[in-house]
Amino acid sequence: MLALRLTRGSHPAVQLRRLLVAVASAGTGFLLLCTLGYAMGHPDSPAAAALRLAWCATPIAATVYFAVAVARTDPATKPRPGLSAIGLGPGRLMAISATTTALACTLGSMLALLFFLHLRGDLTGMPFDGAAAEFLASNQPLPLPAALTLLSLVPLIASLAVALVLRPRDIRPASEKGPARSYGRFGAYGRSGAQETFGTYGRFGARLRGDGRRGAPEDGTAEQPEPAPVPAPAADPSRPAAPREAPRGLPWGVAVLAAGLAVEAYASRAKDGGGLSLPGGIADGPASVLVGWVLTAIGLALAGPGLTHLCGRLLQSVSPGALRLLAGRVLMEEATRIGRPLGVVCAVASGGFAMTALYDADAPSFGPLTTLGGLLVTGCTVATLLTAALEAKHARADTTAALLRLGAPATMLRSAAALRAGALLALFLPLTLFVAELAALPLAGR
C-alpha cells in the first residue's frame, strides 16, 4: 500500500519513466507469448521454438536494464533525513523500489496478455481478417499456466535486479571499516559500539565529570572549557570535485572485446559447425558467431566507463582552458554513471549495423516480431542512457547552481555540455563502426 501511495504521488516525469518501463515490459511479454504461440502451432519443430525463446533473452535483458536505471533515479526511494524515524530505512526503501518496479512490469505484462488474446480472437473476434492466426495458434486453447509463467519472468527478474542494485551498503571509508555493522532502530545504518544509558548526558546539555558527578571539581578550580574545534575548510561548490580514480574495467573490456572478435574470426574459417538461423532474413552462419557477438557486447559494456574517463582526460590535456577543464572534469567524475550505458548503446548499435549489412536483399522484409524486438532493445538502451544522463545532471545540480551564483554565463555551461557530447561522439562513433565491420566479416562471405 505504501508503494502504491508513493507511486501515485510522484512527479509527472517520474510517472512517465515508469510508464515507459511498463511499455517495455508489455513488448517483451508479447514476444514471449508469440514464442509460446509458435511452439503450439509447430509441435514438430521444438528446436526452432527453443531458438525463438533464446532470442527473447536480449529484449528481457534490455527491459530489466532500463527498469533498474529508472529505479535508481526515482526520488521517492532516495534516503532522506527523518525517514528512518518513521520506519523507512535503507532496507525498507529498497523493498519499496523493488515493489514499484514489479508493479510497473506486471502492468505491462497484463497489457501484453490482453493484446495477445485480442489478436487470437479470444475476446472480440479475430482482427485483421485472421492474418496473425498462424503464429498465434488461435485454433488451439491457450495454456494459461504456461502463459502466466512466461509473463512473470520480466517482473520477477526486474524486481530482483532492483533489490540487488539498491541493497543497503556500508558507506564508511575503507580505513574506518571494522566488523560488520548491524542495523539500528528503524533500519538506520549501524549501531554504536558502546551502549549509552538514559542518563549519560545531563538535562539541558550539562556535562558529566570523569567520576560521573555533575558540577564543578572539588578543588574549587574553575573547569576549563575545551577549545572549540577548528572547522575544516568547506569545499568550494563552484569547482568540480576532484575526479575519482579511473575505472578498472577498461583492460577487462578490451580483453573480452578482443576475445569476441577472435571467436568471430575463427567462426568465419570453420568449415562445419552448428548452423544458426538468424531472424529476419539475415544470412545464416555457425552458432559460434552468436557467442562472439555476445562477448563483443560485454566487452564494450565493460570498456565504456574507462573510455569515458579517458575521453575526459584527453579533453584536459595540452593547456586546457576553463571550458575544456570543466567538461573534462565532469566526464571523469561521471565516467562510471554514463560510460556503462554508453558502452551498451555502442554494442547495440554495432550489432544492428552488422545485421543490416548482412541482410539479404532477396529475402523477405523484416517480420513484425523481429522489428518489435529490435525497437525494444534499441529503445530501452537509448532510454537507459538518457536516464543516466538525467541522473548525472541532478547529481551536479549544486555545482551548476554555484557556478551560476558566481556569475558564470549559462552559455558556458551549455557549451561544456555540447563539448562533452561531441567528445564522446568522436570517440564512440568510430569505435562502433569499427566493431560492426569486424562483426559482419564472419558472415559476409557465406
C-alpha positions as CSV (number, residue, x, y, z in Angstrom):
1,M,0.0,0.0,0.0
2,L,2.9,2.4,0.8
3,A,4.4,1.7,-2.6
4,L,1.1,2.5,-4.3
5,R,0.8,5.8,-2.4
6,L,4.4,6.8,-3.3
7,T,3.8,5.8,-7.0
8,R,0.6,7.8,-7.1
9,G,2.1,11.0,-5.6
10,S,5.3,11.1,-7.7
11,H,6.3,13.8,-10.2
12,P,4.8,13.5,-13.7
13,A,8.3,12.9,-15.2
14,V,8.8,10.0,-12.8
15,Q,5.4,8.6,-13.8
16,L,6.4,8.9,-17.4
17,R,9.6,6.8,-16.8
18,R,7.6,4.2,-15.0
19,L,5.1,4.2,-17.9
20,L,8.0,3.6,-20.3
21,V,9.0,0.6,-18.2
22,A,5.5,-0.8,-18.4
23,V,5.5,-0.3,-22.2
24,A,8.9,-2.1,-22.5
25,S,7.6,-4.9,-20.3
26,A,4.5,-5.2,-22.5
27,G,6.5,-5.5,-25.6
28,T,8.8,-8.2,-24.1
29,G,5.8,-10.1,-22.7
30,F,4.1,-10.0,-26.1
31,L,7.3,-11.5,-27.7
32,L,7.3,-14.3,-25.1
33,L,3.6,-15.1,-25.8
34,C,4.3,-15.1,-29.5
35,T,7.0,-17.7,-28.9
36,L,4.5,-19.8,-27.0
37,G,2.1,-19.5,-29.8
38,Y,4.7,-20.6,-32.3
39,A,5.6,-23.6,-30.2
40,M,1.9,-24.6,-30.0
41,G,1.5,-24.2,-33.8
42,H,4.6,-26.1,-34.6
43,P,4.9,-29.1,-32.2
44,D,7.1,-31.0,-34.7
45,S,10.0,-28.4,-34.5
46,P,11.0,-27.8,-30.9
47,A,14.4,-26.6,-31.8
48,A,13.1,-23.7,-33.7
49,A,10.8,-22.8,-30.8
50,A,13.7,-23.0,-28.4
51,L,15.8,-20.7,-30.7
52,R,13.0,-18.2,-30.7
53,L,12.8,-18.3,-26.9
54,A,16.5,-17.8,-26.7
55,W,16.3,-14.7,-28.9
56,C,13.9,-13.2,-26.4
57,A,16.7,-13.1,-23.8
58,T,18.1,-9.9,-25.4
59,P,14.8,-7.9,-25.0
60,I,14.4,-9.2,-21.5
61,A,17.9,-8.0,-20.6
62,A,17.3,-4.6,-22.1
63,T,14.0,-4.2,-20.3
64,V,15.5,-5.2,-16.9
65,Y,18.4,-2.9,-17.5
66,F,16.1,0.0,-18.2
67,A,13.9,-0.8,-15.2
68,V,17.0,-0.7,-12.9
69,A,18.1,2.6,-14.3
70,V,14.6,4.1,-13.7
71,A,14.6,2.7,-10.1
72,R,18.0,4.3,-9.4
73,T,16.7,7.8,-10.4
74,D,13.4,7.5,-8.5
75,P,13.4,10.3,-5.9
76,A,10.7,8.7,-3.8
77,T,13.1,5.9,-2.8
78,K,16.1,8.1,-2.0
79,P,17.3,8.1,1.6
80,R,16.4,11.4,3.3
81,P,16.7,12.7,6.8
82,G,13.9,11.7,9.1
83,L,12.7,8.7,7.1
84,S,14.4,6.2,9.5
85,A,12.4,7.6,12.4
86,I,9.1,6.5,10.7
87,G,10.4,3.1,9.7
88,L,11.7,3.9,6.2
89,G,15.3,2.8,6.5
90,P,17.5,1.8,3.6
91,G,16.2,-1.7,3.6
92,R,12.6,-0.6,3.5
93,L,13.2,1.9,0.7
94,M,14.9,-0.9,-1.3
95,A,11.8,-3.1,-0.8
96,I,9.5,-0.2,-1.9
97,S,11.6,0.4,-5.0
98,A,11.5,-3.3,-5.9
99,T,7.8,-3.5,-5.4
100,T,7.2,-0.4,-7.5
101,T,9.2,-1.9,-10.3
102,A,7.3,-5.2,-10.1
103,L,4.0,-3.3,-10.3
104,A,5.1,-1.4,-13.4
105,C,6.3,-4.6,-15.1
106,T,3.2,-6.5,-14.1
107,L,1.0,-3.9,-15.6
108,G,2.9,-4.2,-18.9
109,S,2.7,-8.0,-18.8
110,M,-1.1,-7.8,-18.3
111,L,-1.4,-5.4,-21.2
112,A,0.6,-7.8,-23.3
113,L,-1.7,-10.7,-22.4
114,L,-4.8,-8.7,-23.3
115,F,-3.4,-7.7,-26.6
116,F,-2.3,-11.3,-27.3
117,L,-5.8,-12.6,-26.5
118,H,-7.3,-9.9,-28.7
119,L,-5.2,-11.0,-31.7
120,R,-6.1,-14.6,-31.1
121,G,-9.7,-13.7,-31.2
122,D,-10.5,-14.9,-27.7
123,L,-12.0,-11.6,-26.7
124,T,-13.8,-9.8,-29.5
125,G,-13.3,-12.0,-32.6
126,M,-10.3,-12.4,-34.9
127,P,-8.9,-9.0,-36.0
128,F,-7.0,-8.2,-39.2
129,D,-9.0,-10.9,-41.1
130,G,-7.1,-13.6,-39.3
131,A,-3.7,-12.6,-40.6
132,A,-2.0,-13.4,-37.3
133,A,-3.7,-16.7,-36.7
134,E,-0.9,-18.9,-37.9
135,F,1.9,-17.9,-35.4
136,L,-0.6,-17.3,-32.5
137,A,-2.1,-20.8,-32.7
138,S,-5.6,-19.4,-32.5
139,N,-7.2,-22.8,-33.3
140,Q,-5.8,-24.2,-30.0
141,P,-6.7,-23.4,-26.4
142,L,-4.1,-21.2,-24.7
143,P,-2.4,-23.0,-21.8
144,L,-2.8,-20.3,-19.1
145,P,-0.2,-21.6,-16.7
146,A,2.5,-21.5,-19.3
147,A,1.4,-18.0,-20.4
148,L,1.5,-16.7,-16.9
149,T,4.9,-18.3,-16.2
150,L,6.4,-16.5,-19.2
151,L,4.7,-13.2,-18.3
152,S,6.1,-13.4,-14.8
153,L,9.7,-13.6,-16.0
154,V,10.2,-9.8,-16.6
155,P,8.6,-8.6,-13.3
156,L,10.4,-11.2,-11.2
157,I,13.8,-10.6,-12.8
158,A,13.4,-6.8,-12.8
159,S,12.4,-6.7,-9.1
160,L,15.3,-9.0,-8.1
161,A,17.7,-6.9,-10.1
162,V,16.5,-3.7,-8.4
163,A,16.7,-5.2,-5.0
164,L,20.3,-6.3,-5.7
165,V,21.4,-3.0,-7.1
166,L,19.8,-0.9,-4.4
167,R,20.6,-3.1,-1.4
168,P,21.9,-1.2,1.7
169,R,25.6,-0.9,1.8
170,D,28.1,0.3,4.4
171,I,29.2,3.7,3.1
172,R,32.0,4.2,5.6
173,P,35.6,4.7,4.2
174,A,37.7,1.6,3.9
175,S,40.1,2.9,6.6
176,E,37.2,3.1,9.2
177,K,35.6,-0.2,8.4
178,G,35.7,-2.7,11.2
179,P,33.5,-5.6,12.0
180,A,30.2,-5.9,10.1
181,R,27.7,-3.3,11.1
182,S,24.2,-4.3,12.2
183,Y,21.1,-2.3,11.5
184,G,19.9,0.0,14.3
185,R,16.4,1.1,15.1
186,F,14.0,1.7,12.2
187,G,16.6,0.3,9.7
188,A,19.2,3.0,10.3
189,Y,22.8,2.2,9.4
190,G,24.9,0.6,12.2
191,R,24.9,0.9,16.0
192,S,27.5,2.4,18.2
193,G,29.9,0.1,19.9
194,A,29.4,1.4,23.5
195,Q,25.9,1.2,24.9
196,E,24.7,4.5,26.4
197,T,22.3,4.7,29.3
198,F,19.4,7.1,29.5
199,G,21.2,9.4,31.9
200,T,24.6,9.6,30.2
201,Y,24.0,13.3,29.3
202,G,22.5,15.6,31.9
203,R,19.5,17.7,31.3
204,F,19.8,20.8,29.2
205,G,23.2,19.7,27.9
206,A,25.1,19.6,31.2
207,R,28.3,17.6,31.0
208,L,29.4,14.9,33.4
209,R,32.7,14.8,35.3
210,G,35.1,12.0,35.0
211,D,33.7,10.4,38.2
212,G,30.1,10.6,37.0
213,R,29.0,13.5,39.3
214,R,27.7,16.8,37.8
215,G,29.1,20.1,39.0
216,A,32.5,21.8,39.5
217,P,35.6,19.9,40.6
218,E,36.2,19.5,44.3
219,D,39.4,21.6,44.4
220,G,37.5,24.8,43.7
221,T,39.2,25.5,40.4
222,A,37.0,26.5,37.6
223,E,36.5,24.0,34.9
224,Q,38.4,24.9,31.8
225,P,36.3,24.8,28.7
226,E,37.5,22.7,26.0
227,P,38.9,24.6,23.0
228,A,36.5,24.9,20.1
229,P,37.4,22.7,17.2
230,V,38.7,24.4,14.2
231,P,36.2,24.0,11.4
232,A,37.6,22.3,8.3
233,P,37.5,24.5,5.2
234,A,34.4,23.9,3.2
235,A,34.7,22.7,-0.3
236,D,34.1,25.2,-3.0
237,P,30.9,24.1,-4.7
238,S,31.8,26.2,-7.8
239,R,34.7,23.9,-8.6
240,P,34.0,20.3,-9.6
241,A,35.2,17.8,-7.1
242,A,38.5,16.0,-7.7
243,P,37.8,13.1,-10.1
244,R,37.8,9.6,-8.7
245,E,40.3,7.1,-9.8
246,A,40.0,5.7,-13.3
247,P,37.6,2.8,-13.7
248,R,39.3,-0.6,-13.6
249,G,37.2,-2.3,-16.2
250,L,39.0,-1.0,-19.3
251,P,41.6,-3.8,-19.5
252,W,39.0,-6.4,-18.9
253,G,36.7,-4.8,-21.5
254,V,39.4,-4.7,-24.1
255,A,40.3,-8.3,-23.4
256,V,36.7,-9.6,-23.7
257,L,36.2,-7.5,-26.8
258,A,39.3,-9.0,-28.4
259,A,38.1,-12.5,-27.4
260,G,34.8,-11.9,-29.0
261,L,36.3,-10.7,-32.3
262,A,38.7,-13.7,-32.2
263,V,35.8,-16.1,-31.8
264,E,34.0,-14.5,-34.8
265,A,37.1,-14.7,-36.9
266,Y,37.6,-18.4,-36.0
267,A,33.9,-19.0,-36.8
268,S,34.4,-17.5,-40.3
269,R,37.1,-20.1,-41.1
270,A,35.1,-23.1,-39.7
271,K,34.0,-25.4,-42.4
272,D,31.5,-27.2,-40.3
273,G,29.6,-26.4,-37.2
274,G,26.2,-25.9,-35.8
275,G,24.0,-23.8,-38.1
276,L,22.4,-20.7,-36.7
277,S,19.3,-19.3,-38.5
278,L,19.3,-15.6,-37.7
279,P,15.8,-14.0,-37.8
280,G,14.5,-11.5,-40.3
281,G,16.2,-12.8,-43.5
282,I,19.7,-12.3,-42.2
283,A,22.4,-14.7,-43.5
284,D,22.9,-18.0,-41.7
285,G,26.1,-18.9,-40.0
286,P,27.7,-21.1,-37.3
287,A,26.4,-20.9,-33.8
288,S,29.8,-19.6,-32.5
289,V,29.1,-16.3,-34.2
290,L,26.4,-15.6,-31.6
291,V,29.0,-16.3,-28.8
292,G,31.4,-13.9,-30.4
293,W,28.7,-11.2,-30.7
294,V,27.8,-11.7,-27.0
295,L,31.4,-11.4,-25.9
296,T,31.8,-8.3,-28.1
297,A,28.8,-6.6,-26.5
298,I,30.0,-7.5,-23.0
299,G,33.5,-6.1,-23.8
300,L,32.0,-2.8,-25.0
301,A,29.9,-2.5,-21.9
302,L,32.9,-3.2,-19.6
303,A,35.2,-0.8,-21.5
304,G,32.6,2.1,-21.6
305,P,33.5,3.7,-18.2
306,G,37.2,3.5,-18.9
307,L,36.8,5.0,-22.3
308,T,34.6,7.8,-21.0
309,H,37.2,8.6,-18.3
310,L,40.0,8.6,-20.9
311,C,37.9,10.9,-23.1
312,G,37.6,13.3,-20.1
313,R,41.4,13.2,-19.5
314,L,42.1,13.9,-23.2
315,L,39.9,17.0,-23.0
316,Q,42.0,18.4,-20.2
317,S,45.4,17.8,-22.0
318,V,47.6,20.4,-23.6
319,S,47.0,23.6,-21.6
320,P,43.2,23.4,-21.2
321,G,41.1,26.5,-20.7
322,A,38.2,26.8,-18.3
323,L,35.7,25.3,-20.7
324,R,37.8,22.2,-21.5
325,L,38.8,21.8,-17.9
326,L,35.1,21.9,-16.7
327,A,34.0,19.5,-19.5
328,G,36.8,17.0,-18.9
329,R,36.5,17.0,-15.1
330,V,32.7,16.3,-15.4
331,L,33.4,13.4,-17.8
332,M,36.0,11.9,-15.4
333,E,33.6,12.3,-12.4
334,E,30.7,10.7,-14.2
335,A,32.6,8.0,-16.1
336,T,31.0,5.1,-14.3
337,R,27.5,6.5,-14.4
338,I,27.4,7.4,-18.1
339,G,30.1,5.1,-19.5
340,R,28.4,1.8,-19.0
341,P,25.1,2.7,-20.6
342,L,27.1,4.4,-23.4
343,G,29.0,1.2,-23.9
344,V,25.8,-0.8,-24.1
345,V,24.4,1.6,-26.7
346,C,27.6,1.2,-28.7
347,A,27.2,-2.6,-28.6
348,V,23.6,-2.5,-29.7
349,A,24.4,0.0,-32.5
350,S,27.3,-2.1,-33.7
351,G,25.1,-5.3,-33.7
352,G,22.3,-3.5,-35.5
353,F,24.7,-2.2,-38.1
354,A,26.2,-5.6,-38.7
355,M,22.8,-7.2,-39.1
356,T,21.7,-4.6,-41.6
357,A,24.9,-5.1,-43.6
358,L,24.3,-8.9,-43.6
359,Y,20.7,-8.6,-44.6
360,D,19.9,-10.4,-47.8
361,A,18.1,-8.1,-50.2
362,D,16.4,-11.1,-52.0
363,A,14.9,-12.3,-48.7
364,P,11.6,-11.1,-47.4
365,S,11.4,-7.9,-45.3
366,F,11.9,-8.0,-41.6
367,G,8.9,-9.6,-39.9
368,P,6.9,-7.7,-37.3
369,L,8.3,-9.7,-34.3
370,T,11.9,-9.0,-35.4
371,T,11.1,-5.4,-35.9
372,L,9.4,-5.2,-32.4
373,G,12.4,-6.9,-30.8
374,G,14.9,-4.5,-32.4
375,L,12.8,-1.5,-31.4
376,L,12.6,-2.8,-27.8
377,V,16.3,-3.3,-27.5
378,T,17.3,-0.1,-29.1
379,G,14.6,2.0,-27.3
380,C,15.5,0.5,-23.9
381,T,19.2,1.1,-24.2
382,V,18.8,4.7,-25.5
383,A,16.3,5.4,-22.8
384,T,18.7,4.0,-20.2
385,L,21.4,6.3,-21.4
386,L,19.1,9.3,-21.3
387,T,18.1,8.3,-17.7
388,A,21.7,8.0,-16.7
389,A,22.4,11.5,-18.2
390,L,19.5,12.9,-16.2
391,E,20.8,11.3,-13.0
392,A,24.2,12.8,-13.6
393,K,22.6,16.2,-14.2
394,H,20.8,16.0,-10.9
395,A,24.0,14.9,-9.1
396,R,25.9,18.0,-10.2
397,A,23.0,20.4,-9.6
398,D,24.8,22.0,-6.6
399,T,27.9,22.7,-8.7
400,T,25.8,24.2,-11.5
401,A,23.9,26.4,-9.1
402,A,27.2,27.6,-7.5
403,L,28.7,28.5,-10.9
404,L,25.6,30.5,-11.8
405,R,25.7,32.4,-8.5
406,L,29.4,33.3,-9.1
407,G,28.4,34.8,-12.4
408,A,29.3,32.1,-14.9
409,P,27.2,32.6,-18.1
410,A,24.7,29.9,-18.9
411,T,26.1,29.7,-22.4
412,M,29.4,28.4,-20.9
413,L,27.6,25.5,-19.2
414,R,25.7,24.7,-22.4
415,S,29.0,24.9,-24.3
416,A,30.6,22.5,-21.8
417,A,27.7,20.0,-22.3
418,A,28.0,20.2,-26.0
419,L,31.7,19.7,-25.8
420,R,31.3,16.6,-23.7
421,A,28.7,15.2,-26.1
422,G,31.0,16.0,-29.1
423,A,34.0,14.3,-27.5
424,L,32.0,11.2,-26.6
425,L,30.6,11.0,-30.2
426,A,34.1,11.5,-31.7
427,L,35.4,8.5,-29.6
428,F,32.5,6.1,-29.7
429,L,31.1,6.5,-33.2
430,P,34.3,5.3,-35.0
431,L,34.6,2.5,-32.4
432,T,31.1,1.4,-33.1
433,L,31.6,1.4,-36.9
434,F,34.9,-0.5,-36.5
435,V,33.4,-3.2,-34.3
436,A,30.4,-3.5,-36.6
437,E,32.6,-4.1,-39.6
438,L,34.6,-6.7,-37.8
439,A,31.4,-8.4,-36.5
440,A,30.0,-8.6,-40.0
441,L,33.1,-10.1,-41.6
442,P,32.5,-13.7,-40.4
443,L,29.1,-13.9,-42.3
444,A,29.8,-11.6,-45.2
445,G,31.2,-14.2,-47.5
446,R,28.8,-17.1,-46.5
